[in-house]
Amino acid sequence: MKLPFLGVDFVVEALGEDDVRHLPALHAEDFVRPWTTHEFASLLEQDPVFGFAVRQVGTRNNALAGFVLARLVAGEGEILTIAVARAHRRRGLGRDLMEAVLRELHAQRAEALFLEVDETNAAASALYRRLGFREVARRPAYYEHTGTTRRTDALVMRRDLR
Ligand SMILES: CC(C)(COP(=O)(O)OP(=O)(O)OC[C@H]1O[C@@H](n2cnc3c(N)ncnc32)[C@H](O)[C@@H]1OP(=O)(O)O)[C@@H](O)C(=O)NCCC(=O)NCCS
């Protein structure tokens, strides 16, 4: 898929082995405890785990602009993590990554897709709601925030795929 945006093209593809070493830096842009290269590699070795990358066409090695990791177990999909580089947000790339996961799960005849999101993460919550996810549970005080005792709830969201 090619997405023309202000003269910049992006392409969504299956995440490859060469991408793994680039994932921690992108993850660290927002996550308090970013996953390491080893953690990403171990996850991707697991059979039910799959992922997609969105790349900026025409840059050196088609630089990674975002990625999503998901898994499918017993007919239910789960988003493990998703991130789009700050420089490329609000261009529809997060939506395109989520739609790539949804297409894969439809092809695998999954029944539903679940995810967890911090109740204060307005951007991610808005993206998920726009894609038809609805809150089905809440994990109180689930997320810690560095340098403060503040804790925020996790919303568990679900989208039916049948
Ligand atoms: C959440 C995230 C992946 C969204 O990626 P993105 O590429 O910027 O999102 P998109 O451009 O595809 O947005 C699609 C829609 O989501 C909603 N949305 C996205 N970002 C938003 C924001 N900051 N505020 C309000 N709505 C937002 C909008 O409805 C948007 O459509 P619009 O631009 O036509 O209004 C990105 O903000 C990110 O990487 N955040 C840090 C990591 C993170 O929080 N991951 C999720 C953990 S659960």
The ligand as a Gaussian input file, in Angstrom:
#p B3LYP/6-31G(d) Opt

LIG

0 1
 C       -1.272000       6.364000      18.958000
 C       -0.413000       6.554000      17.701000
 C        0.136000       5.200000      17.261000
 C       -1.321000       7.141000      16.591000
 O       -0.541000       7.187000      15.396000
 P       -0.818000       8.270000      14.243000
 O       -0.149000       7.779000      13.028000
 O       -0.455000       9.635000      14.715000
 O       -2.410000       8.183000      14.103000
 P       -3.260000       8.479000      12.768000
 O       -2.673000       9.650000      12.054000
 O       -3.415000       7.226000      12.011000
 O       -4.653000       8.912000      13.416000
 C       -5.873000       8.301000      13.030000
 C       -6.969000       8.930000      13.849000
 O       -6.733000       8.705000      15.262000
 C       -7.124000       9.877000      16.009000
 N       -5.933000      10.532000      16.582000
 C       -4.629000      10.197000      16.373000
 N       -3.822000      11.005000      17.093000
 C       -4.629000      11.871000      17.764000
 C       -4.393000      12.930000      18.674000
 N       -3.145000      13.284000      19.039000
 N       -5.448000      13.569000      19.202000
 C       -6.705000      13.234000      18.857000
 N       -7.015000      12.243000      17.977000
 C       -5.990000      11.552000      17.457000
 C       -7.764000      10.807000      15.004000
 O       -9.142000      10.464000      14.921000
 C       -7.038000      10.443000      13.731000
 O       -7.719000      10.775000      12.554000
 P       -7.577000      12.288000      11.958000
 O       -6.110000      12.616000      11.923000
 O       -8.213000      12.147000      10.607000
 O       -8.320000      13.175000      12.903000
 C        0.732000       7.572000      17.957000
 O        0.200000       8.736000      18.551000
 C        1.838000       7.040000      18.836000
 O        2.771000       6.377000      18.380000
 N        1.764000       7.309000      20.155000
 C        2.797000       6.893000      21.092000
 C        2.746000       5.407000      21.350000
 C        1.385000       4.973000      21.895000
 O        0.750000       5.684000      22.669000
 N        0.942000       3.776000      21.484000
 C       -0.325000       3.222000      21.898000
 C       -0.186000       2.491000      23.173000
 S       -1.731000       1.681000      23.616000

